[in-house]
Amino acid sequence: MAGKRQSPEVWQREATFVFRGLVIAVKDGTAIIRVDEVLRGPELLQQYIGSNISARLDNKEKLAVGDESTFYTHTVTVGETLVVQSLGHVNAPATAATSKQIDQALRAQVTNADIVVTGKVTSVRMPRSASSGASGTRATVSEHEPMWREAVIRVTGVERGGKAPEEIVVRFPASTDVMWSNIPKLETGQQGVFLLSRSPENVRSGTSASHAILSVAAVQPIQNVEQVRSIIRSKKL
Amino acid sequence: MAAKKTRKTTKARTAKKKSAAKLAASNVFLINMIPKALSGETHQDSEPHLTVNLSNTKQIVGTAFTPDPALGPNAPLYVSQDGGNSWMLNSIVPSTAGSSLGTGDITTSFNSNASRLYGGILRSGSGKMEFLRTSSFSSPSAMAVLKSRSNADQPFTTATTLGGKDRVYIGSNDFSAPGGRTATIDQSMDGGLSAPTFKTIRVEKRSTVGQNGPQTRPIFHADGTMYAAFYRWRTSTGDFQANTFVVTSADVIVVRDDNSGNSPQPYTALVDAGDGLAGKRVVTGKRFPFMIHGTGATGQQRIGGCLSIAVSPVNSSIVFLVWGDKPAGSTDFLTLHVTRSLDRGVSWSADLLTIPSATNGAIALNSVGKIAFLYQKLKNFRWVTHVQRSIDGATWDDLILADTSATNPIKTFDPYLGDYCHLLATGKDFCGIFSAGNTPNLANFPNGVKYQRNANFATQRLLKLDGVTPVPASVDPFFFRITE
């Protein structure tokens, strides 16, 4: 970030760890900050509340001992202590209500989805290409085989993407392999908000599925529908 | 005659005793690599790999399936600047923002003086195999992507410097290879160039049942000798998705190149007398399961063969090979075999060691020709991590580094421990890395252990950064150093 001061909007977008904290010391472009509240970051980073971490400051960033600010950062190194790179800070301590950020992955998924629907999974089945037996799959015997499955979703509402059919068939990886394990696995009877992208070419062959689930945020609990709607509204999608 | 026999036996016993005494006179240092500042983490940090700067053995880089703590756009390396006594994370491996995986398969290798670190990964998000490089492994700048392509697996990286140029070799199972001859080495003869070229070499010369399997393991010697080991899958049965797939006949093949992999017909120096083709078939017709996921019977670990190859630093004619199979009639999931060639891979010994119910074999030879063999053996529903060492290939000692539950923690993905671990020689010493359950119980680590993350060994509890809140057990990477 050196030499290029960006706006808070950019910090908000790019920061992976946003927290409110108190400046304990400042020296040589590094601040020691006590973390008082984690406003954005994985659950793992919640453990830093009450702890001191080191923040490398942007070269135009000014801080003084005793400042209470909201810091927009990403992690640099993790060793005896956590070291973060500050993208910027705002001096007025943000309240949780205004600075709790909607999950970035969800925001990106809403933006990139071709269609957003609410609905219920009525069945899960083998795609034609995978159900044809061992001989048909031999060429792709790999630890990282996605084990595609198809789920039929009965659509109950369309949040984005215009008119949708009553049923949508989506492909998802059932594999527990490291490359696929964090992608949502659909089950019959599951209700949710489905943020669907059209199947990429390499996923499409031999399937009746029009869409695929390829990211963690593509399936949301039905309770998150208002959050999804607010993103759609804010982005005028 | 009898007297002669007695003298011989006594001599052999004395040699054995001396050998055992020498083997015992070593120090073992073992450390859990998760840094203190990550005390609350519970990720399954499996499939570890390691590289050491041979010009300054204090500089070490480890890798595993570890995400960036803030789920940023780059996954971390484990970095040590003090010979492995302490570790920190430096997130510079290109990944995908928000990835809770961090990275897919990853291996790295320094060149000869660590002025550059090379890597091969399967990138989180795209799954593409990418070749990486950085000239500063401890700086915050992301590693550069030198090459990227789809449809390949298990990039296995080794690099060196010869004649002032970085030689980089990345073995893989490239499903795009024509004719199912998927064992592949991508190599650059000058990896330090701003835009180095990688030549893709298909090292399999025989037919396969569709692929060679994931393990293609290259290894170099300073005199320019290159070896690589891979399986040749010949027949198979079962349904992979139903987890019943078995490679019913496989050969283990070793290829050699005497000019750093840069011969006009690379990796064809070793010809099998049986069929006149390049690549010595060390063993043929071997059988093993190739699992999509681990089960209770396999200690949650998926099984899919095992290969490791090492060349003596003092004599490039001496090569050791570890290979795995499920012998006929065996109830074990995999048996590891250690064999040796003294004639540049032309002929191979019978088993020097045979280890049933084991996987993740890795072998190395030190500067005086001593052998070390790392593996993980399932015994009584526990994963026992061994290092066996030998001076002559006949007498072996046995160090147990870890003895941890194979049922707890429960896996969150496959592979539970990883599809490989790694072992290196640094002069006379050995350095290695493996993953195992992290419950802080000294009985699990008979040769001692150091934890950086907060742990109470008296209560056998991991603790968060606050030193009070308990943290559930998970799989962590462990680094070890054996000082000879």
Interface residues (C-beta under 8 A of the other chain):
Chain A: T16 F17 G41 P42 L44 L45 Q47 Y48 G50 S51 H74 T75 V76 T77 V78 G79 E80 T81 L82 V84 Q85 Q104 A105 A108 A130 G133 A134 T137 R138 A139 T140 V141 S142 E143 H144 E145 M147 S175 T176 D177 V178 M179 S181 N182 N202 V216 A217
Chain B: P35 K36 A37 L38 S39 G40 E41 S46 E47 F65 D68 P69 A70 L71 G72 P76 V79 S86 W87 M88 L89 N90 S91 A97 G98 S100 L101 G104 L122 S124 G127 P140 S150 D153 Q154 N173 F175 G180 V209 G210 Q211 P214 S236 T237 G238 D239 F240 Q241 F245 F290 I292 H293 R302 G304 K411 T412 F413 D414 P415 D419 Q452 K464 L465 D466 T469
